[in-house]
């Protein structure tokens, strides 16, 4: 389960990580803004598998 963050990215409700529509990690709230933790956001290991979706109501 997730929600959309202030930038429109999918955010994990448990950890708070945010992902763009292409599956790349855009934010890890627990990570420092510089050093190894900041590089973790750009790591391919921090990405999610993307699936086609459609919004309907």
N, CA, C and O atoms as CSV, one atom per row, in Angstrom:
chain,resi,resn,atom,element,x,y,z
A,1,UNK,N,N,0.845,-1.178,0.000
A,1,UNK,CA,C,0.000,0.000,0.000
A,1,UNK,C,C,0.887,1.236,0.000
A,1,UNK,O,O,1.908,1.275,0.687
A,2,UNK,N,N,0.503,2.223,-0.755
A,2,UNK,CA,C,1.283,3.446,-0.831
A,2,UNK,C,C,0.391,4.646,-1.046
A,2,UNK,O,O,-0.835,4.540,-1.064
A,3,UNK,N,N,1.021,5.776,-1.205
A,3,UNK,CA,C,0.301,7.030,-1.455
A,3,UNK,C,C,1.154,7.899,-2.357
A,3,UNK,O,O,2.325,7.593,-2.582
A,4,UNK,N,N,0.594,8.963,-2.870
A,4,UNK,CA,C,1.352,9.904,-3.683
A,4,UNK,C,C,1.941,10.974,-2.776
A,4,UNK,O,O,1.246,11.529,-1.926
A,5,UNK,N,N,3.239,11.263,-2.964
A,5,UNK,CA,C,3.876,12.306,-2.162
A,5,UNK,C,C,3.619,13.679,-2.771
A,5,UNK,O,O,2.861,13.805,-3.733
A,6,UNK,N,N,4.249,14.705,-2.212
A,6,UNK,CA,C,4.019,16.081,-2.665
A,6,UNK,C,C,4.479,16.331,-4.102
A,6,UNK,O,O,4.073,17.316,-4.719
A,7,UNK,N,N,5.330,15.439,-4.641
A,7,UNK,CA,C,5.811,15.565,-6.020
A,7,UNK,C,C,5.060,14.655,-6.990
A,7,UNK,O,O,5.391,14.610,-8.175
A,8,UNK,N,N,4.060,13.936,-6.503
A,8,UNK,CA,C,3.303,13.024,-7.354
A,8,UNK,C,C,3.956,11.671,-7.529
A,8,UNK,O,O,3.550,10.900,-8.399
A,9,UNK,N,N,4.964,11.362,-6.717
A,9,UNK,CA,C,5.638,10.068,-6.784
A,9,UNK,C,C,4.984,9.099,-5.807
A,9,UNK,O,O,4.433,9.505,-4.784
A,10,UNK,N,N,5.053,7.818,-6.138
A,10,UNK,CA,C,4.504,6.789,-5.265
A,10,UNK,C,C,5.391,6.648,-4.036
A,10,UNK,O,O,6.604,6.479,-4.157
A,11,UNK,N,N,4.787,6.717,-2.857
A,11,UNK,CA,C,5.545,6.653,-1.604
A,11,UNK,C,C,5.108,5.436,-0.797
A,11,UNK,O,O,3.915,5.195,-0.613
A,12,UNK,N,N,6.085,4.676,-0.320
A,12,UNK,CA,C,5.823,3.540,0.558
A,12,UNK,C,C,5.273,4.070,1.884
A,12,UNK,O,O,5.901,4.917,2.520
A,13,UNK,N,N,4.113,3.582,2.299
A,13,UNK,CA,C,3.505,4.051,3.544
A,13,UNK,C,C,4.288,3.613,4.773
A,13,UNK,O,O,4.181,4.245,5.824
A,14,UNK,N,N,5.064,2.556,4.666
A,14,UNK,CA,C,5.800,2.028,5.819
A,14,UNK,C,C,7.164,2.687,5.975
A,14,UNK,O,O,7.477,3.201,7.049
A,15,UNK,N,N,7.982,2.682,4.920
A,15,UNK,CA,C,9.337,3.218,5.010
A,15,UNK,C,C,9.450,4.667,4.566
A,15,UNK,O,O,10.383,5.363,4.968
A,16,UNK,N,N,8.518,5.134,3.745
A,16,UNK,CA,C,8.556,6.509,3.266
A,16,UNK,C,C,9.387,6.720,2.015
A,16,UNK,O,O,9.527,7.854,1.559
A,17,UNK,N,N,9.943,5.652,1.444
A,17,UNK,CA,C,10.710,5.799,0.206
A,17,UNK,C,C,9.753,6.225,-0.898
A,17,UNK,O,O,8.600,5.794,-0.919
A,18,UNK,N,N,10.221,7.068,-1.817
A,18,UNK,CA,C,9.407,7.523,-2.946
A,18,UNK,C,C,10.022,7.052,-4.256
A,18,UNK,O,O,11.243,6.971,-4.393
A,19,UNK,N,N,9.149,6.740,-5.223
A,19,UNK,CA,C,9.581,6.227,-6.521
A,19,UNK,C,C,8.868,6.975,-7.636
A,19,UNK,O,O,7.689,7.311,-7.524
A,20,UNK,N,N,9.605,7.231,-8.715
A,20,UNK,CA,C,9.018,7.882,-9.888
A,20,UNK,C,C,8.191,6.871,-10.670
A,20,UNK,O,O,8.174,5.685,-10.341
A,21,UNK,N,N,7.514,7.340,-11.697
A,21,UNK,CA,C,6.698,6.468,-12.533
A,21,UNK,C,C,7.486,5.414,-13.279
A,21,UNK,O,O,6.927,4.391,-13.675
A,22,UNK,N,N,8.794,5.645,-13.482
A,22,UNK,CA,C,9.617,4.648,-14.179
A,22,UNK,C,C,10.260,3.667,-13.202
A,22,UNK,O,O,11.008,2.784,-13.620
A,23,UNK,N,N,9.975,3.810,-11.895
A,23,UNK,CA,C,10.468,2.865,-10.899
A,23,UNK,C,C,11.730,3.276,-10.179
A,23,UNK,O,O,12.156,2.583,-9.255
A,24,UNK,N,N,12.351,4.391,-10.573
A,24,UNK,CA,C,13.586,4.796,-9.896
A,24,UNK,C,C,13.269,5.480,-8.567
A,24,UNK,O,O,12.277,6.199,-8.439
A,25,UNK,N,N,14.123,5.244,-7.598
A,25,UNK,CA,C,13.959,5.835,-6.272
A,25,UNK,C,C,14.247,7.335,-6.358
A,25,UNK,O,O,15.261,7.744,-6.924
A,26,UNK,N,N,13.368,8.141,-5.803
A,26,UNK,CA,C,13.562,9.590,-5.831
A,26,UNK,C,C,13.831,10.177,-4.454
A,26,UNK,O,O,14.314,11.304,-4.344
A,27,UNK,N,N,13.520,9.417,-3.392
A,27,UNK,CA,C,13.728,9.955,-2.047
A,27,UNK,C,C,13.750,8.834,-1.024
A,27,UNK,O,O,12.907,7.937,-1.040
A,28,UNK,N,N,14.739,8.902,-0.127
A,28,UNK,CA,C,14.808,8.040,1.048
A,28,UNK,C,C,14.905,8.988,2.238
A,28,UNK,O,O,15.975,9.547,2.477
A,29,UNK,N,N,13.821,9.188,2.998
A,29,UNK,CA,C,13.824,10.181,4.064
A,29,UNK,C,C,14.897,9.952,5.131
A,29,UNK,O,O,15.385,10.911,5.728
A,30,UNK,N,N,15.266,8.703,5.375
A,30,UNK,CA,C,16.244,8.394,6.410
A,30,UNK,C,C,17.678,8.649,5.966
A,30,UNK,O,O,18.578,8.668,6.806
A,31,UNK,N,N,17.915,8.844,4.684
A,31,UNK,CA,C,19.273,8.995,4.151
A,31,UNK,C,C,19.764,10.433,4.305
A,31,UNK,O,O,18.999,11.387,4.160
A,32,UNK,N,N,21.051,10.564,4.599
A,32,UNK,CA,C,21.683,11.879,4.663
A,32,UNK,C,C,21.696,12.495,3.265
A,32,UNK,O,O,21.557,11.785,2.269
A,33,UNK,N,N,21.861,13.807,3.194
A,33,UNK,CA,C,21.845,14.488,1.897
A,33,UNK,C,C,23.180,14.422,1.174
A,33,UNK,O,O,23.273,14.846,0.022
A,34,UNK,N,N,24.217,13.900,1.823
A,34,UNK,CA,C,25.515,13.736,1.166
A,34,UNK,C,C,26.156,12.439,1.640
A,34,UNK,O,O,25.731,11.845,2.631
A,35,UNK,N,N,27.186,12.010,0.918
A,35,UNK,CA,C,27.908,10.796,1.291
A,35,UNK,C,C,27.250,9.532,0.767
A,35,UNK,O,O,26.428,9.581,-0.149
A,36,UNK,N,N,27.620,8.390,1.357
A,36,UNK,CA,C,27.137,7.092,0.869
A,36,UNK,C,C,25.616,6.951,0.910
A,36,UNK,O,O,25.028,6.339,0.018
A,37,UNK,N,N,24.978,7.508,1.929
A,37,UNK,CA,C,23.523,7.381,2.018
A,37,UNK,C,C,22.829,8.120,0.879
A,37,UNK,O,O,21.825,7.641,0.353
A,38,UNK,N,N,23.349,9.270,0.498
A,38,UNK,CA,C,22.768,10.027,-0.619
A,38,UNK,C,C,22.940,9.258,-1.929
A,38,UNK,O,O,22.062,9.309,-2.790
A,39,UNK,N,N,24.046,8.555,-2.089
A,39,UNK,CA,C,24.269,7.759,-3.300
A,39,UNK,C,C,23.328,6.562,-3.365
A,39,UNK,O,O,23.055,6.056,-4.454
A,40,UNK,N,N,22.832,6.106,-2.236
A,40,UNK,CA,C,21.913,4.967,-2.218
A,40,UNK,C,C,20.635,5.268,-2.990
A,40,UNK,O,O,20.044,4.366,-3.583
A,41,UNK,N,N,20.205,6.518,-2.988
A,41,UNK,CA,C,18.991,6.895,-3.717
A,41,UNK,C,C,19.170,6.658,-5.212
A,41,UNK,O,O,18.215,6.289,-5.896
A,42,UNK,N,N,20.379,6.864,-5.729
A,42,UNK,CA,C,20.662,6.707,-7.165
A,42,UNK,C,C,20.999,5.265,-7.552
A,42,UNK,O,O,21.088,4.954,-8.740
A,43,UNK,N,N,21.184,4.396,-6.580
A,43,UNK,CA,C,21.591,3.022,-6.848
A,43,UNK,C,C,20.488,2.235,-7.559
A,43,UNK,O,O,19.314,2.367,-7.212
A,44,UNK,N,N,20.856,1.418,-8.551
A,44,UNK,CA,C,19.857,0.551,-9.198
A,44,UNK,C,C,19.226,-0.437,-8.220
A,44,UNK,O,O,18.132,-0.944,-8.470
A,45,UNK,N,N,19.903,-0.709,-7.120
A,45,UNK,CA,C,19.356,-1.633,-6.125
A,45,UNK,C,C,18.193,-1.010,-5.349
A,45,UNK,O,O,17.445,-1.718,-4.675
A,46,UNK,N,N,18.042,0.311,-5.444
A,46,UNK,CA,C,16.968,1.003,-4.732
A,46,UNK,C,C,15.781,1.295,-5.641
A,46,UNK,O,O,14.968,2.167,-5.333
A,47,UNK,N,N,15.670,0.579,-6.753
A,47,UNK,CA,C,14.554,0.843,-7.665
A,47,UNK,C,C,13.449,-0.189,-7.448
A,47,UNK,O,O,13.651,-1.207,-6.787
A,48,UNK,N,N,12.305,0.089,-8.005
A,48,UNK,CA,C,11.157,-0.813,-7.899
A,48,UNK,C,C,10.778,-1.300,-9.295
A,48,UNK,O,O,11.071,-0.640,-10.292
A,49,UNK,N,N,10.140,-2.434,-9.358
A,49,UNK,CA,C,9.642,-2.944,-10.632
A,49,UNK,C,C,8.405,-2.138,-11.002
A,49,UNK,O,O,7.513,-1.937,-10.178
A,50,UNK,N,N,8.359,-1.680,-12.246
A,50,UNK,CA,C,7.192,-0.901,-12.673
A,50,UNK,C,C,6.199,-1.800,-13.390
A,50,UNK,O,O,6.574,-2.755,-14.070
A,51,UNK,N,N,4.939,-1.476,-13.224
A,51,UNK,CA,C,3.848,-2.187,-13.875
A,51,UNK,C,C,2.929,-1.167,-14.536
A,51,UNK,O,O,2.736,-0.079,-13.993
A,52,UNK,N,N,2.356,-1.492,-15.697
A,52,UNK,CA,C,1.417,-0.566,-16.324
A,52,UNK,C,C,0.191,-0.377,-15.426
A,52,UNK,O,O,-0.331,-1.340,-14.865
A,53,UNK,N,N,-0.250,0.839,-15.299
A,53,UNK,CA,C,-1.424,1.138,-14.480
A,53,UNK,C,C,-2.329,2.127,-15.202
A,53,UNK,O,O,-1.916,2.791,-16.153
A,54,UNK,N,N,-3.555,2.210,-14.737
A,54,UNK,CA,C,-4.492,3.178,-15.272
A,54,UNK,C,C,-5.366,3.662,-14.117
A,54,UNK,O,O,-5.877,2.862,-13.334
A,55,UNK,N,N,-5.529,4.967,-14.024
A,55,UNK,CA,C,-6.387,5.542,-12.999
A,55,UNK,C,C,-7.816,5.527,-13.513
A,55,UNK,O,O,-8.088,5.996,-14.618
A,56,UNK,N,N,-8.730,4.987,-12.713
A,56,UNK,CA,C,-10.145,5.026,-13.080
A,56,UNK,C,C,-10.962,5.182,-11.807
A,56,UNK,O,O,-10.562,4.752,-10.724
A,57,UNK,N,N,-12.099,5.799,-11.970
A,57,UNK,CA,C,-12.970,6.014,-10.808
A,57,UNK,C,C,-14.396,5.743,-11.160
A,57,UNK,O,O,-15.277,5.870,-10.310
